[in-house]
């Protein structure tokens, strides 16, 4: 679904310019704070904001393709006066232009667009083309953490990860019933879906180096 352009978007982006990374050179300024904890598709930014509050010694970066979506996330993080969150208005397929191998410790895929039509398979953020990009920027012990409400996307992702050489762990079709979810930070979508009685699916994926 195409998002509406937010009112005064250019001025609002400019007001949060210090939180935006536009070029690989700008990212290098934070090199001493690596590795990065990267969320791809941040919505209103509640998850990345709460993670940054919980772990003030880590650098969190949110990559979001939709300019209209990133504005609210930027404003929320700025209002919270967080110093360990930055944003990138970039397509996930281009993350390799910014990050080197080993730069990223964890990747979060929270409630990504399921792109349910068969012809849109390559747009799914767990499609093998994207998985190759993630593999090339994660550290050797890096992990992808995925959450979704969508059954079809989850089943697709399970197969895609396995076929591309990733090892899966903590696979669940009801995240909120699991003991390991006690420290789970919920996204805006997650709260909404859970209130409707929709189970949250999740997994962890690590690339098999052997």
Wavefront OBJ file of the C-alpha trace (Angstrom):
o trace
v 0.000 0.000 0.000
v 1.321 3.391 -0.976
v 1.644 5.756 1.985
v 0.351 9.302 1.909
v 2.926 12.059 1.846
v 3.098 13.648 5.268
v 2.422 17.345 5.626
v 5.575 19.496 5.675
v 7.674 16.359 5.207
v 10.797 18.144 3.953
v 10.843 20.549 6.879
v 10.218 17.747 9.349
v 13.056 15.679 7.896
v 15.373 18.669 8.064
v 14.509 19.163 11.734
v 15.784 15.638 12.428
v 18.729 15.749 10.024
v 21.283 14.902 12.715
v 19.690 11.451 13.075
v 19.820 10.582 9.361
v 22.656 8.756 7.604
v 22.631 9.548 3.877
v 25.966 8.200 2.639
v 28.489 5.468 3.479
v 30.917 8.235 4.460
v 28.494 9.539 7.071
v 28.155 6.038 8.506
v 31.929 5.841 8.998
v 31.679 8.543 11.660
v 30.137 5.917 13.950
v 32.737 3.247 13.254
v 33.977 3.259 16.877
v 30.455 2.303 18.021
v 30.146 -0.800 15.859
v 28.826 -3.479 15.613
v 25.413 -2.184 14.600
v 22.007 -3.523 15.578
v 19.906 -3.011 12.459
v 16.135 -2.918 12.020
v 14.882 -3.133 8.442
v 11.489 -1.470 8.121
v 10.909 0.482 11.320
v 7.309 1.705 11.048
v 6.728 4.438 13.621
v 9.991 3.534 15.331
v 8.644 2.268 18.642
v 10.716 -0.926 18.609
v 14.040 0.719 17.767
v 13.375 3.479 20.311
v 12.642 1.008 23.111
v 15.647 -1.155 22.213
v 17.887 1.900 22.323
v 16.558 2.793 25.758
v 17.145 -0.732 27.049
v 20.671 -0.987 25.614
v 22.223 2.501 25.722
v 25.689 1.090 24.998
v 24.634 -0.246 21.567
v 24.226 1.601 18.270
v 20.851 1.001 16.627
v 20.161 1.882 13.017
v 16.768 1.658 11.328
v 16.637 1.305 7.553
v 13.311 2.359 6.055
v 12.446 2.694 2.373
v 9.285 4.761 2.816
v 10.105 8.407 3.511
v 6.602 8.994 4.857
v 7.093 6.244 7.429
v 10.500 7.315 8.636
v 9.409 10.835 9.612
v 7.369 9.726 12.619
v 10.135 7.351 13.728
v 12.680 10.157 13.523
v 10.518 12.545 15.508
v 9.822 9.954 18.194
v 13.506 9.182 18.672
v 14.442 12.855 18.720
v 11.752 13.580 21.321
v 13.175 10.753 23.462
v 16.617 12.448 23.230
v 18.288 9.205 22.221
v 21.947 9.392 21.229
v 22.326 5.782 20.051
v 19.748 5.655 17.247
v 20.217 6.629 13.606
v 18.082 6.196 10.488
v 18.696 5.422 6.830
v 16.131 6.105 4.090
v 17.371 3.277 1.875
v 16.298 0.120 0.063
v 17.420 -2.982 1.968
v 18.956 -4.358 -1.228
v 21.471 -1.499 -1.092
v 22.653 -2.036 2.485
v 25.867 -3.589 1.195
v 26.853 -0.146 -0.092
v 26.904 1.120 3.497
v 27.990 -1.824 5.620
v 31.028 -4.079 5.394
v 31.260 -7.720 6.401
v 30.971 -8.006 10.176
v 29.524 -4.527 10.704
v 26.122 -5.799 11.833
v 25.542 -7.952 14.911
v 21.777 -8.390 14.682
v 19.092 -7.727 12.071
v 15.453 -7.290 13.037
v 12.687 -8.011 10.513
v 9.534 -6.972 12.323
v 6.199 -7.434 10.559
v 7.594 -6.923 7.087
v 5.201 -6.435 4.181
v 4.184 -10.011 3.205
v 3.805 -9.199 -0.517
v 1.332 -12.090 -0.870
v 1.025 -12.086 -4.663
v 3.161 -14.739 -6.356
v 4.649 -12.188 -8.725
v 5.932 -10.136 -5.779
v 8.050 -12.897 -4.218
v 11.321 -11.043 -4.827
v 10.077 -8.079 -2.798
v 9.767 -10.087 0.415
v 12.526 -9.173 2.862
v 13.291 -12.863 3.415
v 13.671 -13.590 -0.301
v 17.077 -15.111 -1.077
v 18.332 -11.953 -2.779
v 17.907 -10.043 0.483
v 19.302 -12.956 2.514
v 22.503 -12.736 0.472
v 22.816 -9.041 1.363
v 22.293 -9.780 5.062
v 24.870 -12.572 5.005
v 27.456 -10.204 3.578
v 27.086 -7.583 6.323
v 26.492 -9.740 9.405
v 29.291 -10.787 11.732
v 30.142 -14.499 11.773
v 28.043 -14.938 14.920
v 25.360 -12.528 13.710
v 21.665 -13.318 13.869
v 18.446 -12.332 12.116
v 15.397 -12.053 14.362
v 12.092 -12.155 12.523
v 8.533 -11.570 13.786
v 5.342 -11.632 11.731
v 1.607 -12.093 12.012
v 1.414 -13.481 8.472
v 1.295 -17.271 8.117
v 2.181 -17.255 4.423
v 5.248 -15.071 4.871
v 6.407 -17.145 7.811
v 6.185 -20.442 5.926
v 7.905 -18.901 2.925
v 10.679 -17.575 5.154
v 11.254 -20.908 6.877
v 11.852 -22.578 3.522
v 13.908 -19.736 2.071
v 16.264 -19.594 5.058
v 16.790 -23.356 5.013
v 17.390 -23.524 1.259
v 19.941 -20.713 1.477
v 22.077 -22.365 4.167
v 20.799 -20.669 7.320
v 20.346 -22.490 10.625
v 17.046 -21.751 12.363
v 16.382 -21.579 16.089
v 13.543 -20.597 18.426
v 10.904 -21.204 15.772
v 7.482 -20.553 17.224
v 3.947 -19.975 16.001
v 2.949 -18.313 19.281
v 5.766 -16.083 20.478
v 3.957 -14.673 23.488
v 3.501 -18.133 24.993
v 7.247 -18.878 24.996
v 9.528 -18.485 28.034
v 12.263 -16.992 25.847
v 9.918 -14.135 24.930
v 9.946 -12.625 28.416
v 12.285 -9.854 27.258
v 10.471 -9.336 23.972
v 9.885 -5.713 22.976
v 6.605 -5.372 21.131
v 6.166 -3.251 18.025
v 3.087 -1.151 17.286
v 1.865 -3.801 14.837
v 2.532 -6.560 17.339
v 0.402 -4.891 20.009
v -2.404 -4.398 17.511
v -2.370 -7.936 16.149
v -2.102 -9.480 19.616
v -5.101 -7.481 20.819
v -7.064 -9.108 17.984
v -6.052 -12.596 19.130
v -3.621 -13.148 16.255
v -0.628 -15.299 17.176
v 2.811 -13.880 16.497
v 5.236 -16.099 14.607
v 8.990 -15.693 15.093
v 12.376 -17.248 14.440
v 16.100 -16.671 14.731
v 18.418 -17.391 11.795
v 22.202 -17.737 11.637
v 24.205 -18.426 8.518
v 25.921 -21.792 8.519
v 29.619 -21.105 7.857
v 30.698 -24.756 7.803
l 1 2 3 4 5 6 7 8 9 10 11 12 13 14 15 16 17 18 19 20 21 22 23 24 25 26 27 28 29 30 31 32 33 34 35 36 37 38 39 40 41 42 43 44 45 46 47 48 49 50 51 52 53 54 55 56 57 58 59 60 61 62 63 64 65 66 67 68 69 70 71 72 73 74 75 76 77 78 79 80 81 82 83 84 85 86 87 88 89 90 91 92 93 94 95 96 97 98 99 100 101 102 103 104 105 106 107 108 109 110 111 112 113 114 115 116 117 118 119 120 121 122 123 124 125 126 127 128 129 130 131 132 133 134 135 136 137 138 139 140 141 142 143 144 145 146 147 148 149 150 151 152 153 154 155 156 157 158 159 160 161 162 163 164 165 166 167 168 169 170 171 172 173 174 175 176 177 178 179 180 181 182 183 184 185 186 187 188 189 190 191 192 193 194 195 196 197 198 199 200 201 202 203 204 205 206 207 208 209 210
